[in-house]
Amino acid sequence: MRCRTQLLSTDGELGMVDPRNPAIYYESRFHRTVECEANLLGVVCTASGIMTAARFRAMNAAHWALRTGVRDGDVFGAQSLHERVHGGASGHETDKMSRYSPPAPAAGEGDEP
């Protein structure tokens, strides 16, 4: 697979309009070369919220991703080691669903026991 590293975007945007067909908008370099990663992963990094910083609060400590001793209401990730994004562990890249994302599962669907 070959991904071009240059993205001919406007004002540093993460996506771009196809220069040959302005009706086509690519959300990322990978989208331009292969397909939108939201189609593969369910989410894509977009410009809104990027390079912000926030801490996390556990809302469902029983979830498999939080089975680390964290309890509901605990705050974690209050600091970041990233050189450009201080003040929280989230926000360097912010992934979101897009029009290329598959439909979201119904509540409770796909949760591990």
All heavy atoms as an XYZ file, in Angstrom:
855
protein
N       0.845     -1.161      0.000
C       0.000      0.000      0.000
C       0.900      1.236      0.000
O       1.907      1.274      0.688
C      -0.873      0.001      1.243
C      -1.626      1.267      1.421
S      -2.765      1.281      2.806
C      -1.712      0.969      4.174
N       0.510      2.232     -0.739
C       1.257      3.476     -0.805
C       0.334      4.614     -0.413
O      -0.728      4.789     -0.990
C       1.764      3.683     -2.232
C       2.615      4.895     -2.402
C       3.110      4.960     -3.861
N       2.979      6.315     -4.327
C       1.991      6.788     -5.068
N       1.038      6.003     -5.462
N       1.959      8.024     -5.445
N       0.727      5.383      0.589
C      -0.028      6.564      0.990
C       0.814      7.791      0.709
O       1.969      7.844      1.112
C      -0.379      6.514      2.482
S      -1.547      5.222      2.889
N       0.254      8.741      0.012
C       0.972      9.987     -0.230
C       1.048     10.771      1.074
O       0.094     10.828      1.819
C       0.234     10.821     -1.268
C       0.151     10.129     -2.591
C      -0.619     10.998     -3.554
N      -1.286     10.124     -4.484
C      -2.423     10.396     -5.067
N      -3.061     11.501     -4.816
N      -2.955      9.547     -5.905
N       2.183     11.394      1.327
C       2.315     12.133      2.575
C       1.821     13.558      2.463
O       1.481     14.169      3.455
C       3.778     12.151      3.058
O       4.580     12.709      2.041
C       4.257     10.757      3.377
N       1.759     14.099      1.270
C       1.293     15.470      1.123
C      -0.213     15.467      0.938
O      -0.762     14.724      0.129
C       1.951     16.151     -0.064
C       1.543     17.593     -0.192
C       2.163     18.242     -1.414
O       2.592     17.567     -2.325
N       2.181     19.552     -1.437
N      -0.882     16.305      1.693
C      -2.325     16.467      1.563
C      -2.559     17.917      1.163
O      -2.207     18.834      1.906
C      -3.017     16.149      2.894
C      -4.542     16.190      2.895
C      -5.106     15.155      1.922
C      -5.062     15.917      4.286
N      -3.067     18.139     -0.009
C      -3.246     19.491     -0.522
C      -4.491     20.117      0.088
O      -5.508     20.284     -0.556
C      -3.354     19.459     -2.049
C      -2.175     18.810     -2.759
C      -2.468     18.655     -4.237
C      -0.909     19.593     -2.522
N      -4.394     20.458      1.368
C      -5.537     20.996      2.080
C      -5.484     22.517      2.123
O      -4.487     23.140      1.773
C      -5.576     20.435      3.499
O      -4.431     20.832      4.204
N      -6.551     23.111      2.579
C      -6.646     24.552      2.714
C      -6.481     24.922      4.178
O      -7.136     24.335      5.039
C      -8.031     25.035      2.216
O      -8.213     24.552      0.886
C      -8.121     26.541      2.238
N      -5.624     25.864      4.474
C      -5.442     26.382      5.832
C      -5.122     25.295      6.844
O      -5.571     25.350      7.992
C      -6.678     27.165      6.279
C      -6.947     28.376      5.402
O      -5.963     29.008      4.957
O      -8.121     28.682      5.156
N      -4.376     24.267      6.442
C      -3.963     23.234      7.380
C      -5.042     22.236      7.755
O      -4.881     21.458      8.690
N      -6.148     22.234      7.061
C      -7.221     21.283      7.352
C      -6.714     19.861      7.171
O      -5.806     19.606      6.397
C      -8.416     21.522      6.426
C      -9.190     22.780      6.736
C      -9.927     22.689      8.043
O     -10.535     21.647      8.349
O      -9.900     23.678      8.793
N      -7.327     18.917      7.865
C      -6.919     17.520      7.761
C      -7.463     16.856      6.501
O      -6.930     15.871      6.041
C      -7.392     16.750      8.992
C      -6.763     17.198     10.304
C      -7.394     16.454     11.462
C      -5.274     16.979     10.287
N      -8.519     17.382      5.956
C      -9.111     16.818      4.753
C      -8.881     17.725      3.558
O      -8.248     18.775      3.657
N      -9.394     17.313      2.422
C      -9.227     18.113      1.209
C     -10.284     17.766      0.175
O     -10.839     16.661      0.168
C      -7.851     17.877      0.595
C      -7.671     16.480      0.020
S      -6.160     16.254     -0.925
C      -6.599     16.972     -2.479
N     -10.545     18.713     -0.689
C     -11.412     18.496     -1.843
C     -10.551     17.913     -2.949
O      -9.406     18.320     -3.143
C     -12.055     19.824     -2.287
C     -12.836     19.651     -3.571
C     -12.937     20.369     -1.191
N     -11.090     16.952     -3.673
C     -10.368     16.364     -4.802
C     -10.156     17.448     -5.851
O     -11.115     18.060     -6.312
C     -11.184     15.210     -5.385
C     -10.451     14.449     -6.474
O      -9.753     15.076     -7.294
O     -10.583     13.219     -6.508
N      -8.903     17.727     -6.219
C      -8.652     18.791     -7.196
C      -9.296     18.532     -8.557
O      -9.611     19.459     -9.293
C      -7.131     18.829     -7.334
C      -6.566     17.824     -6.408
C      -7.691     17.081     -5.765
N      -9.511     17.269     -8.898
C     -10.132     16.934    -10.184
C     -11.658     16.939    -10.124
O     -12.315     17.072    -11.144
C      -9.640     15.574    -10.649
C      -8.147     15.551    -10.955
C      -7.670     14.153    -11.296
N      -7.998     13.193    -10.263
C      -7.165     12.802     -9.288
N      -5.948     13.263     -9.236
N      -7.554     11.927     -8.384
N     -12.209     16.767     -8.919
C     -13.661     16.726     -8.780
C     -14.055     17.343     -7.437
O     -14.052     16.665     -6.419
C     -14.165     15.284     -8.863
C     -15.666     15.189     -8.795
O     -16.365     16.165     -8.515
N     -16.190     14.003     -9.040
N     -14.398     18.631     -7.405
C     -14.710     19.321     -6.158
C     -15.910     18.746     -5.403
O     -16.116     19.068     -4.241
C     -14.990     20.758     -6.593
C     -14.421     20.885     -7.957
C     -14.404     19.520     -8.550
N     -16.673     17.871     -6.026
C     -17.800     17.245     -5.328
C     -17.327     16.157     -4.366
O     -18.086     15.704     -3.511
C     -18.774     16.645     -6.343
N     -16.059     15.739     -4.491
C     -15.511     14.686     -3.633
C     -14.650     15.318     -2.551
O     -13.763     16.127     -2.841
C     -14.668     13.686     -4.453
C     -15.534     12.992     -5.505
C     -14.008     12.667     -3.538
C     -14.754     12.130     -6.463
N     -14.921     14.964     -1.298
C     -14.124     15.455     -0.167
C     -13.461     14.271      0.514
O     -14.124     13.302      0.884
C     -15.007     16.201      0.837
C     -14.221     16.741      2.006
C     -13.485     17.911      1.880
C     -14.197     16.078      3.223
C     -12.748     18.413      2.934
C     -13.463     16.567      4.289
C     -12.743     17.735      4.138
O     -12.009     18.220      5.180
N     -12.148     14.331      0.660
C     -11.387     13.293      1.342
C     -11.130     13.730      2.775
O     -10.652     14.841      3.009
C     -10.052     13.037      0.638
C     -10.200     12.558     -0.776
C      -9.798     13.341     -1.836
C     -10.751     11.315     -1.047
C      -9.930     12.904     -3.143
C     -10.887     10.860     -2.350
C     -10.478     11.663     -3.389
O     -10.619     11.216     -4.666
N     -11.419     12.875      3.741
C     -11.258     13.235      5.142
C      -9.807     13.128      5.618
O      -9.475     13.654      6.665
C     -12.160     12.372      6.023
C     -13.618     12.676      5.803
C     -14.532     11.968      6.763
O     -14.239     10.823      7.162
O     -15.555     12.566      7.117
N      -8.946     12.435      4.869
C      -7.556     12.244      5.296
C      -6.717     11.768      4.115
O      -7.244     11.449      3.052
C      -7.495     11.198      6.411
O      -7.886      9.931      5.906
N      -5.405     11.659      4.343
C      -4.512     11.118      3.311
C      -4.883      9.673      2.975
O      -4.886      9.261      1.830
C      -3.054     11.148      3.784
C      -2.432     12.500      3.891
C      -0.985     12.301      4.282
N      -0.313     13.264      5.059
C      -0.591     13.699      6.280
N      -1.636     13.289      6.904
N       0.158     14.566      6.887
N      -5.146      8.884      4.019
C      -5.500      7.482      3.799
C      -6.781      7.385      2.973
O      -6.900      6.550      2.080
C      -5.672      6.781      5.156
C      -5.796      5.283      5.046
C      -4.675      4.495      4.823
C      -7.023      4.659      5.160
C      -4.783      3.113      4.716
C      -7.139      3.288      5.058
C      -6.015      2.513      4.834
N      -7.732      8.265      3.240
C      -8.981      8.276      2.487
C      -8.707      8.564      1.013
O      -9.267      7.923      0.133
C      -9.909      9.340      3.072
C     -11.266      9.380      2.453
N     -12.118     10.418      2.661
C     -11.923      8.529      1.644
C     -13.256     10.210      2.009
N     -13.148      9.066      1.373
N      -7.815      9.503      0.737
C      -7.506      9.841     -0.645
C      -6.863      8.669     -1.377
O      -7.092      8.441     -2.555
C      -6.580     11.052     -0.692
C      -6.276     11.489     -2.116
C      -5.280     12.601     -2.156
N      -4.031     12.148     -1.582
C      -3.085     12.959     -1.126
N      -3.264     14.249     -1.159
N      -1.970     12.480     -0.645
N      -6.029      7.886     -0.671
C      -5.273      6.822     -1.309
C      -6.013      5.485     -1.329
O      -5.941      4.756     -2.303
C      -3.916      6.642     -0.593
O      -3.267      7.912     -0.547
C      -3.031      5.672     -1.330
N      -6.721      5.152     -0.240
C      -7.368      3.840     -0.138
C      -8.867      4.002      0.091
O      -9.669      3.799     -0.800
C      -6.740      3.000      0.999
C      -7.388      1.634      1.079
C      -5.244      2.865      0.807
N      -9.244      4.345      1.305
C     -10.626      4.624      1.670
C     -10.609      5.339      3.003
O      -9.589      5.364      3.688
C     -11.469      3.343      1.748
C     -11.100      2.413      2.895
C     -11.953      1.166      2.920
O     -13.157      1.257      3.194
O     -11.378      0.111      2.653
N     -11.733      5.909      3.387
C     -11.776      6.635      4.653
C     -11.602      5.656      5.810
O     -12.255      4.610      5.856
C     -13.088      7.389      4.801
S     -13.146      8.326      6.335
N     -10.721      5.994      6.760
C     -10.502      5.098      7.888
C     -11.750      4.943      8.749
O     -11.899      3.957      9.452
C      -9.307      5.520      8.734
C      -9.332      6.950      9.225
C      -8.533      7.884      8.341
O      -8.757      7.895      7.112
O      -7.688      8.617      8.888
N     -12.690      5.882      8.665
C     -13.949      5.727      9.401
C     -14.705      4.501      8.894
O     -15.407      3.838      9.662
C     -14.817      6.972      9.266
N     -14.564      4.182      7.628
C     -15.192      2.993      7.071
C     -14.576      1.727      7.658
O     -15.241      0.713      7.815
C     -15.052      3.009      5.546
C     -15.886      1.943      4.881
O     -17.006      1.677      5.285
N     -15.339      1.326      3.868
N     -13.292      1.792      7.994
C     -12.581      0.634      8.543
C     -12.646      0.579     10.067
O     -12.819     -0.483     10.655
C     -11.111      0.681      8.119
C     -10.841      0.678      6.628
C      -9.386      1.026      6.355
C     -11.189     -0.680      6.046
N     -12.462      1.731     10.722
C     -12.336      1.785     12.178
C     -13.579      2.319     12.882
O     -13.698      2.203     14.093
C     -11.144      2.682     12.561
C      -9.805      2.293     11.968
C      -8.775      3.365     12.251
C      -9.360      0.946     12.512
N     -14.458      2.962     12.128
C     -15.645      3.566     12.719
C     -15.466      5.039     13.023
O     -16.428      5.763     13.203
N     -14.209      5.516     13.094
C     -13.928      6.915     13.403
C     -12.790      7.427     12.537
O     -12.026      6.664     11.975
C     -13.556      7.108     14.894
C     -14.745      6.811     15.800
C     -12.362      6.245     15.276
N     -12.683      8.758     12.473
C     -11.611      9.423     11.731
C     -11.198     10.657     12.526
O     -12.019     11.262     13.210
C     -12.069      9.795     10.303
C     -13.214     10.781     10.308
C     -10.918     10.312      9.463
N      -9.925     11.014     12.457
C      -9.448     12.226     13.117
C      -9.871     13.420     12.278
O      -9.629     13.461     11.076
C      -7.932     12.188     13.269
S      -7.275     13.659     14.070
N     -10.526     14.385     12.911
C     -10.943     15.600     12.218
C     -10.368     16.813     12.934
O      -9.855     16.713     14.045
C     -12.480     15.720     12.182
O     -12.956     15.867     13.519
C     -13.114     14.512     11.521
N     -10.463     17.963     12.310
C      -9.872     19.183     12.868
C     -10.593     19.680     14.109
O      -9.980     20.284     14.978
C      -9.859     20.272     11.805
N     -11.886     19.439     14.224
C     -12.601     19.959     15.391
C     -12.123     19.253     16.659
O     -12.116     18.036     16.748
C     -14.115     19.811     15.220
O     -14.471     18.464     15.102
N     -11.649     20.032     17.601
C     -11.178     19.506     18.872
C      -9.734     19.057     18.890
O      -9.216     18.721     19.949
N      -9.072     19.075     17.739
C      -7.685     18.608     17.702
C      -6.785     19.579     18.466
O      -7.040     20.775     18.508
C      -7.194     18.411     16.249
C      -5.952     17.529     16.209
C      -6.977     19.728     15.552
C      -5.587     17.031     14.844
N      -5.752     19.037     19.083
C      -4.766     19.796     19.844
C      -5.380     20.501     21.053
O      -4.935     21.549     21.489
C      -4.026     20.796     18.952
C      -3.340     20.132     17.763
S      -2.283     18.752     18.224
C      -0.806     19.635     18.603
N      -6.416     19.931     21.601
C      -6.987     20.393     22.865
C      -6.549     19.400     23.928
O      -5.943     18.381     23.622
C      -8.519     20.441     22.792
O      -9.007     19.125     22.508
C      -8.997     21.397     21.709
N      -6.838     19.667     25.152
C      -6.427     18.751     26.211
C      -7.529     18.665     27.261
O      -8.128     19.671     27.620
C      -5.135     19.226     26.856
N      -7.773     17.463     27.718
C      -8.767     17.261     28.774
C      -8.414     15.996     29.536
O      -7.748     15.104     29.028
C     -10.168     17.142     28.172
N      -8.850     15.940     30.748
C      -8.675     14.730     31.551
C      -9.875     13.824     31.329
O     -10.857     14.224     30.713
C      -8.515     15.104     33.017
C      -9.688     15.921     33.540
C      -9.436     16.488     34.910
N      -8.674     17.713     34.740
C      -8.064     18.346     35.704
N      -8.126     17.907     36.923
N      -7.397     19.435     35.475
N      -9.803     12.634     31.820
C     -10.883     11.661     31.710
C     -11.553     11.484     33.072
O     -10.907     11.603     34.101
C     -10.347     10.292     31.269
C      -9.731     10.294     29.901
C      -8.362     10.421     29.743
C     -10.521     10.159     28.774
C      -7.783     10.404     28.489
C      -9.956     10.142     27.510
C      -8.574     10.269     27.373
N     -12.841     11.180     33.065
C     -13.576     10.804     34.270
C     -14.241      9.464     33.982
O     -14.943      9.317     32.989
C     -14.618     11.842     34.647
C     -15.419     11.466     35.899
C     -16.431     12.522     36.299
N     -15.873     13.844     36.403
C     -15.247     14.339     37.466
N     -15.095     13.592     38.538
N     -14.776     15.567     37.466
N     -14.016      8.487     34.848
C     -14.606      7.156     34.669
C     -16.112      7.236     34.918
O     -16.553      7.684     35.978
C     -13.968      6.168     35.627
N     -16.871      6.820     33.935
C     -18.323      6.812     34.053
C     -18.862      5.388     34.199
O     -19.964      5.204     34.699
C     -18.958      7.466     32.813
C     -18.464      8.881     32.556
S     -18.837     10.023     33.884
C     -20.580     10.238     33.655
N     -18.083      4.414     33.737
C     -18.486      3.021     33.832
C     -17.228      2.192     34.075
O     -16.695      1.573     33.167
C     -19.209      2.576     32.558
C     -19.631      1.127     32.608
O     -19.507      0.459     33.633
N     -20.118      0.622     31.486
N     -16.755      2.216     35.313
C     -15.491      1.556     35.651
C     -15.545      0.045     35.434
O     -14.499     -0.596     35.342
C     -15.109      1.869     37.096
N     -16.723     -0.523     35.303
C     -16.848     -1.955     35.055
C     -16.557     -2.310     33.593
O     -16.392     -3.481     33.265
C     -18.253     -2.436     35.437
N     -16.500     -1.307     32.716
C     -16.226     -1.558     31.302
C     -14.849     -2.199     31.163
O     -13.918     -1.851     31.884
C     -16.285     -0.253     30.519
C     -16.262     -0.443     29.046
N     -15.096     -0.613     28.339
C     -17.270     -0.507     28.145
C     -15.371     -0.770     27.063
N     -16.691     -0.699     26.913
N     -14.689     -3.103     30.215
C     -13.438     -3.844     30.068
C     -12.236     -2.926     29.870
O     -11.133     -3.245     30.289
C     -13.536     -4.864     28.936
C     -13.690     -4.256     27.567
C     -14.851     -3.994     26.906
C     -12.635     -3.816     26.709
N     -14.593     -3.417     25.699
C     -13.233     -3.301     25.536
C     -11.251     -3.809     26.812
C     -12.495     -2.777     24.494
C     -10.510     -3.287     25.756
C     -11.138     -2.780     24.604
N     -12.410     -1.780     29.226
C     -11.280     -0.886     28.978
C     -10.796     -0.176     30.240
O      -9.704      0.366     30.262
C     -11.670      0.155     27.925
N     -11.606     -0.179     31.273
C     -11.246      0.511     32.517
C     -10.976     -0.447     33.668
O     -10.890     -0.015     34.811
C     -12.360      1.489     32.918
C     -12.575      2.657     31.965
C     -13.760      3.493     32.417
C     -11.329      3.512     31.862
N     -10.838     -1.705     33.400
C     -10.577     -2.673     34.479
C      -9.132     -2.566     34.948
O      -8.305     -3.439     34.740
C     -10.894     -4.093     34.011
C     -12.378     -4.295     33.810
C     -12.701     -5.734     33.497
N     -14.068     -5.819     33.020
C     -14.496     -6.695     32.149
N     -13.678     -7.607     31.661
N     -15.743     -6.707     31.765
N      -8.846     -1.440     35.599
C      -7.488     -1.154     36.064
C      -7.478     -0.710     37.510
O      -6.459     -0.224     37.993
C      -6.866     -0.033     35.215
O      -7.694      1.130     35.370
C      -6.766     -0.415     33.758
N      -8.588     -0.830     38.197
C      -8.685     -0.330     39.565
C      -9.338      1.038     39.630
O      -9.539      1.587     40.702
N      -9.676      1.615     38.474
C     -10.372      2.895     38.437
C     -11.806      2.675     38.908
O     -12.414      1.647     38.625
C     -10.359      3.465     36.995
C     -11.208      4.700     36.876
C      -8.946      3.743     36.555
N     -12.331      3.633     39.641
C     -13.723      3.556     40.116
C     -14.557      4.634     39.435
O     -14.029      5.646     38.986
C     -13.766      3.767     41.634
C     -13.049      2.689     42.381
C     -13.211      2.904     43.870
N     -12.309      1.996     44.573
C     -11.818      2.224     45.746
N     -12.125      3.333     46.399
N     -11.022      1.347     46.309
N     -15.873      4.431     39.392
C     -16.760      5.444     38.823
C     -16.487      6.784     39.495
O     -16.380      6.871     40.718
C     -18.230      5.062     39.022
C     -18.693      3.991     38.046
O     -17.978      3.736     37.062
O     -19.770      3.411     38.273
N     -16.357      7.824     38.678
C     -16.107      9.165     39.185
C     -14.638      9.529     39.284
O     -14.297     10.713     39.403
N     -13.737      8.542     39.255
C     -12.305      8.837     39.322
C     -11.874      9.648     38.094
O     -12.323      9.398     36.976
C     -11.466      7.556     39.359
C     -11.465      6.883     40.709
O     -12.052      7.429     41.664
O     -10.864      5.789     40.804
N     -10.994     10.617     38.326
C     -10.412     11.408     37.250
C      -9.007     10.879     36.997
O      -8.257     10.619     37.933
C     -10.365     12.904     37.644
C      -9.623     13.713     36.592
C     -11.770     13.437     37.834
N      -8.666     10.700     35.730
C      -7.323     10.230     35.382
C      -6.886     10.891     34.083
O      -7.701     11.473     33.374
C      -7.269      8.696     35.292
C      -8.199      8.100     34.282
C      -7.746      7.764     33.023
C      -9.534      7.871     34.590
C      -8.595      7.202     32.080
C     -10.394      7.304     33.655
C      -9.920      6.976     32.402
N      -5.604     10.820     33.793
C      -5.077     11.451     32.584
C      -5.092     12.966     32.680
O      -5.333     13.661     31.704
N      -4.822     13.503     33.875
C      -4.871     14.954     34.066
C      -3.669     15.660     33.446
O      -3.716     16.862     33.224
C      -4.958     15.283     35.555
N      -2.606     14.930     33.159
C      -1.435     15.535     32.554
C      -1.052     14.768     31.292
O      -1.361     13.594     31.156
C      -0.271     15.533     33.537
C      -0.555     16.392     34.746
C       0.686     16.588     35.586
O       1.757     16.104     35.256
N       0.536     17.307     36.670
N      -0.382     15.467     30.400
C       0.035     14.870     29.142
C       1.546     14.975     29.005
O       2.149     15.939     29.458
C      -0.621     15.610     27.973
O      -0.093     15.195     26.743
N       2.155     13.991     28.375
C       3.576     14.036     28.083
C       3.843     14.608     26.684
O       4.982     14.745     26.272
C       4.182     12.635     28.184
C       4.101     11.994     29.559
C       4.640     10.571     29.513
C       4.849     12.815     30.588
N       2.784     14.946     25.965
C       2.939     15.477     24.615
C       3.480     16.903     24.681
O       3.019     17.714     25.484
C       1.592     15.450     23.885
C       1.732     15.647     22.411
N       1.898     16.880     21.855
C       1.760     14.760     21.400
C       2.014     16.767     20.540
N       1.923     15.481     20.249
N       4.449     17.203     23.831
C       5.111     18.508     23.904
C       4.242     19.675     23.459
O       4.519     20.822     23.784
C       6.413     18.491     23.089
C       6.238     18.329     21.592
C       6.158     16.886     21.119
O       6.135     15.962     21.958
O       6.105     16.673     19.903
N       3.181     19.420     22.715
C       2.350     20.526     22.235
C       0.991     20.605     22.911
O       0.285     21.586     22.750
C       2.140     20.410     20.729
C       3.413     20.594     19.948
C       3.160     20.420     18.484
N       2.593     19.101     18.234
C       2.487     18.532     17.050
N       2.888     19.169     15.995
N       1.981     17.333     16.912
N       0.587     19.565     23.613
C      -0.741     19.532     24.207
C      -0.601     19.263     25.699
O      -0.423     18.133     26.112
C      -1.629     18.446     23.550
C      -3.035     18.512     24.104
C      -1.647     18.617     22.050
N      -0.667     20.311     26.493
C      -0.530     20.169     27.938
C      -1.907     20.262     28.590
O      -2.827     20.824     28.034
C       0.386     21.262     28.491
C       1.748     21.243     27.867
N       2.681     20.297     28.194
C       2.303     22.022     26.913
C       3.772     20.516     27.490
N       3.571     21.542     26.696
N      -2.034     19.727     29.763
C      -3.264     19.892     30.527
C      -4.193     18.702     30.506
O      -5.244     18.736     31.123
N      -3.862     17.646     29.826
C      -4.710     16.467     29.818
C      -4.231     15.451     28.819
O      -3.535     15.781     27.855
N      -4.589     14.207     29.044
C      -4.091     13.112     28.219
C      -4.885     12.922     26.925
O      -4.476     12.177     26.062
C      -4.090     11.818     29.023
N      -6.019     13.569     26.790
C      -6.780     13.417     25.552
C      -6.653     14.681     24.711
O      -6.288     15.741     25.212
C      -8.256     13.183     25.862
O      -8.841     14.376     26.357
N      -6.918     14.583     23.442
C      -7.021     15.762     22.610
C      -5.973     15.946     21.541
O      -6.153     16.773     20.665
N      -4.843     15.206     21.583
C      -3.849     15.388     20.522
C      -4.497     15.118     19.169
O      -4.436     15.924     18.256
C      -2.641     14.483     20.745
C      -1.652     14.555     19.628
N      -1.242     13.460     18.943
C      -1.017     15.610     19.060
C      -0.392     13.827     17.996
N      -0.235     15.118     18.049
N      -5.116     13.979     19.034
C      -5.972     13.689     17.884
C      -7.340     13.355     18.438
O      -7.450     12.656     19.430
C      -5.438     12.506     17.075
C      -4.195     12.832     16.307
C      -3.833     11.727     15.324
O      -4.640     10.786     15.122
O      -2.749     11.806     14.754
N      -8.356     13.864     17.815
C      -9.710     13.603     18.286
C     -10.472     12.867     17.202
O     -10.739     13.417     16.141
C     -10.422     14.913     18.657
O     -10.346     15.818     17.551
C      -9.772     15.565     19.868
N     -10.779     11.626     17.452
C     -11.483     10.797     16.472
C     -12.982     10.922     16.667
O     -13.466     10.984     17.792
C     -11.052      9.340     16.611
C      -9.589      9.140     16.257
O      -9.074      9.917     15.440
O      -8.970      8.218     16.798
N     -13.684     10.951     15.569
C     -15.133     11.091     15.592
C     -15.750     10.217     14.511
O     -15.089      9.856     13.549
C     -15.535     12.537     15.308
C     -15.076     13.526     16.337
C     -14.820     14.842     15.623
C     -13.834     15.669     16.370
N     -12.462     15.327     16.142
N     -17.021      9.952     14.670
C     -17.755      9.282     13.599
C     -17.931     10.291     12.465
O     -17.964     11.490     12.697
C     -19.106      8.793     14.104
C     -18.980      7.682     15.124
S     -20.567      7.141     15.785
C     -21.284      6.400     14.324
N     -18.022      9.799     11.256
C     -18.254     10.668     10.106
C     -19.314     10.013      9.221
O     -19.818      8.936      9.530
C     -16.959     10.878      9.324
O     -16.678      9.773      8.494
N     -19.578     10.644      8.103
C     -20.582     10.071      7.191
C     -20.134      8.738      6.614
O     -20.930      7.989      6.072
C     -20.929     11.047      6.083
C     -19.794     11.366      5.150
C     -20.195     12.473      4.184
N     -19.152     12.712      3.222
C     -19.369     12.777      1.920
N     -20.575     12.622      1.441
N     -18.361     13.016      1.103
N     -18.841      8.410      6.753
C     -18.319      7.134      6.269
C     -18.328      6.053      7.352
O     -18.007      4.911      7.080
C     -16.895      7.311      5.737
C     -16.838      8.271      4.572
C     -16.462      9.589      4.759
C     -17.188      7.861      3.300
C     -16.419     10.481      3.690
C     -17.158      8.740      2.226
C     -16.774     10.045      2.434
O     -16.744     10.920      1.386
N     -18.661      6.417      8.584
C     -18.695      5.437      9.681
C     -19.879      4.506      9.515
O     -20.947      4.928      9.072
C     -18.837      6.153     11.029
O     -17.752      7.002     11.269
N     -19.717      3.235      9.900
C     -20.873      2.343      9.892
C     -21.870      2.801     10.946
O     -21.499      3.538     11.874
C     -20.290      0.970     10.236
C     -18.899      1.208     10.693
C     -18.492      2.584     10.316
N     -23.112      2.404     10.836
C     -24.101      2.809     11.836
C     -23.670      2.379     13.242
O     -23.092      1.312     13.421
C     -25.381      2.078     11.421
C     -25.145      1.636     10.018
C     -23.668      1.522      9.826
N     -23.955      3.227     14.219
C     -23.616      2.909     15.615
C     -24.483      1.752     16.093
O     -25.661      1.659     15.735
C     -23.846      4.129     16.493
N     -23.914      0.850     16.908
C     -24.723     -0.250     17.429
C     -25.755      0.272     18.425
O     -25.581      1.340     19.020
C     -23.700     -1.159     18.136
C     -22.531     -0.282     18.396
C     -22.544      0.791     17.354
N     -26.806     -0.483     18.617
C     -27.835     -0.117     19.592
C     -27.232     -0.183     20.989
O     -26.236     -0.880     21.219
C     -29.024     -1.064     19.471
N     -27.812      0.531     21.926
C     -27.309      0.540     23.305
C     -27.187     -0.866     23.836
O     -28.108     -1.684     23.709
C     -28.242      1.371     24.180
N     -26.031     -1.177     24.418
C     -25.793     -2.499     24.991
C     -25.306     -3.533     23.999
O     -24.776     -4.570     24.373
N     -25.465     -3.249     22.717
C     -25.046     -4.185     21.675
C     -23.539     -4.134     21.527
O     -22.935     -3.076     21.432
C     -25.702     -3.784     20.355
C     -25.609     -4.803     19.266
C     -26.345     -4.329     18.025
O     -27.554     -4.025     18.129
O     -25.717     -4.260     16.963
N     -22.884     -5.245     21.547
C     -21.441     -5.308     21.355
C     -20.631     -5.138     22.625
O     -19.424     -5.220     22.597
N     -21.278     -4.868     23.768
C     -20.548     -4.764     25.032
C     -20.099     -6.137     25.480
O     -20.832     -7.104     25.350
C     -21.427     -4.151     26.135
C     -21.714     -2.674     25.894
O     -20.983     -2.057     25.107
O     -22.666     -2.173     26.502
N     -18.885     -6.206     25.985
C     -18.405     -7.478     26.549
C     -19.007     -7.662     27.937
O     -19.217     -6.698     28.652
C     -16.881     -7.477     26.643
C     -16.228     -7.630     25.299
C     -14.742     -7.891     25.443
O     -14.323     -8.374     26.505
O     -14.015     -7.614     24.500
N     -19.277     -8.897     28.323
C     -19.843     -9.117     29.656
C     -18.847     -8.821     30.742
O     -17.685     -8.802     30.587
C     -20.189    -10.618     29.662
C     -19.523    -11.209     28.468
C     -19.127    -10.094     27.560
